[in-house]
Amino acid sequence: MTEEPNLPVPVKMLTTHELAALAREVAYNIRPLAVILPDYGITQAQYNEYLLVPFFKNALEVLIIDWNKATSTEKRLQLQAQAGLEDALPTLAARMGDKESALPAAVETGKLFAKIAGIGEQGRDAHPGEKFSIVINLGEDKTLKFEKNVTPDKPLLEQKEIPDEPS
């Protein structure tokens, strides 16, 4: 019978879900480790002990490789921008409400907040319309595809009512 080495046991035991989330945050390297660890209620010494836990060590290695792939550039940029924006929102909100700030700057900040909140001006893809599509696979890389845009030309509320019976 082989004896397992006595590994130091962290004071706070994290769940598997928490370990995976911690590994993801460390791999993404968006926030400094000194800022991340208090969110999980662990110290640097406890984190160093978690690096010896096979699940955490493997998860961290896989996430670091995945995060640094050339194909994940867009995802990295999106998450980094989102994190930066989240950190800056309280400052932006305070400056937007500051009576000493220039009105155009406050309005632009308000537009940004509206866009993030999903309210205000709608973009082109806000209501993309309805599309009906049928795809028939005939085998051997042959397919037939039929598409029809069924979006009404006018919004339904603006159309005149059609009588129930013809006159």
C-alpha positions in Angstrom: 0.0 0.0 0.0 1.4 3.4 -1.0 1.0 6.3 1.2 0.0 9.7 -0.4 2.2 12.6 0.6 0.8 14.9 3.2 -0.2 18.1 1.3 -1.0 21.2 3.2 -4.7 21.7 3.6 -6.0 25.2 2.8 -8.0 26.8 5.6 -10.9 27.5 3.2 -12.0 24.6 1.1 -13.3 25.8 -2.3 -15.9 23.8 -4.2 -15.1 22.3 -7.6 -17.1 25.1 -9.2 -15.2 27.8 -7.2 -11.9 26.2 -8.1 -12.8 26.2 -11.8 -13.9 29.8 -11.6 -10.7 30.8 -9.8 -8.6 29.0 -12.4 -10.5 30.8 -15.2 -9.9 34.2 -13.6 -6.2 33.5 -13.0 -5.8 32.2 -16.6 -7.6 35.2 -18.1 -5.2 37.5 -16.2 -7.6 40.5 -16.5 -7.3 41.4 -12.8 -4.2 41.1 -10.6 -4.1 37.9 -8.4 -4.0 40.1 -5.3 -7.5 41.4 -6.3 -8.9 38.0 -7.3 -8.0 36.1 -4.2 -10.0 38.1 -1.7 -13.1 37.5 -3.8 -12.6 33.8 -3.1 -11.7 34.4 0.5 -8.3 32.9 0.3 -4.8 34.2 0.9 -1.7 34.0 -1.4 -0.4 31.1 0.8 -3.6 29.2 0.4 -3.6 29.8 -3.4 -0.1 28.4 -3.5 -1.4 25.3 -1.8 -4.2 25.0 -4.4 -1.6 24.9 -7.1 -0.7 21.5 -5.8 -4.3 20.2 -6.1 -4.4 18.2 -9.4 -7.9 19.4 -10.4 -7.0 23.0 -10.0 -3.5 22.6 -11.5 -4.9 20.8 -14.6 -7.8 23.2 -15.0 -5.5 26.2 -14.8 -3.1 24.7 -17.4 -5.9 23.9 -19.9 -7.5 27.4 -19.4 -4.1 29.2 -19.9 -3.5 27.3 -23.1 -7.1 27.9 -24.4 -7.0 31.6 -23.4 -3.7 32.2 -25.2 -4.7 30.5 -28.5 -4.6 32.7 -31.5 -8.2 31.8 -32.2 -9.4 33.3 -28.9 -8.2 36.8 -29.6 -11.7 38.2 -30.2 -13.0 36.6 -27.0 -10.0 37.9 -25.0 -10.5 41.4 -26.3 -14.3 41.3 -25.5 -13.7 40.1 -22.0 -10.9 42.6 -21.3 -13.1 45.4 -22.6 -16.0 44.3 -20.5 -13.9 44.0 -17.4 -12.5 47.5 -18.0 -15.9 49.0 -18.7 -17.3 47.3 -15.5 -14.5 48.8 -13.4 -15.0 52.3 -15.0 -18.8 52.4 -14.8 -19.0 53.9 -11.3 -16.6 56.7 -12.3 -18.4 57.3 -15.6 -21.7 57.5 -13.8 -20.4 60.0 -11.3 -18.9 62.2 -14.0 -22.1 61.9 -16.0 -24.0 63.3 -13.1 -21.5 66.0 -12.2 -22.9 69.4 -13.0 -19.4 70.7 -13.7 -18.9 68.2 -16.5 -19.5 69.4 -20.1 -23.0 68.6 -21.3 -21.8 66.8 -24.5 -19.6 64.5 -22.5 -22.4 63.7 -20.1 -24.8 63.1 -23.0 -22.3 60.7 -24.7 -21.8 58.9 -21.4 -25.6 58.6 -21.0 -25.8 57.1 -24.6 -23.2 54.6 -23.6 -25.1 53.6 -20.5 -28.3 53.3 -22.5 -26.6 51.1 -25.1 -25.2 48.9 -22.4 -28.6 48.7 -20.7 -30.3 47.8 -24.1 -32.5 50.9 -24.1 -32.7 54.0 -26.2 -31.7 54.1 -29.9 -32.1 50.8 -31.6 -29.4 49.5 -33.9 -30.0 47.8 -37.3 -30.2 44.4 -35.7 -32.5 45.4 -32.9 -35.5 43.8 -34.7 -34.0 41.7 -37.4 -37.4 40.6 -38.7 -38.7 37.2 -39.4 -37.2 34.7 -41.9 -38.6 31.4 -42.9 -36.1 28.8 -44.1 -36.3 25.2 -45.3 -33.2 23.2 -45.9 -33.5 19.8 -47.7 -30.4 17.5 -47.5 -30.3 15.3 -50.6 -27.1 13.5 -49.5 -23.7 13.6 -51.1 -23.2 17.3 -50.2 -26.3 18.3 -52.2 -28.8 20.5 -50.5 -31.7 22.7 -51.5 -32.4 25.8 -49.5 -35.5 28.0 -49.7 -35.7 31.2 -47.7 -38.5 33.8 -47.5 -38.5 37.0 -45.5 -41.9 37.2 -43.9 -41.4 40.5 -42.1 -44.4 42.8 -42.9 -43.6 45.9 -44.9 -45.5 48.0 -42.4 -45.8 47.2 -38.7 -48.9 45.2 -38.0 -50.4 48.0 -35.8 -50.3 50.5 -38.8 -52.0 48.1 -41.3 -55.7 48.6 -41.9 -57.9 45.9 -40.6 -59.1 43.4 -43.1 -62.9 42.8 -42.9 -64.0 39.3 -41.8 -66.2 38.8 -44.8 -65.7 40.1 -48.3 -68.2 42.8 -49.3 
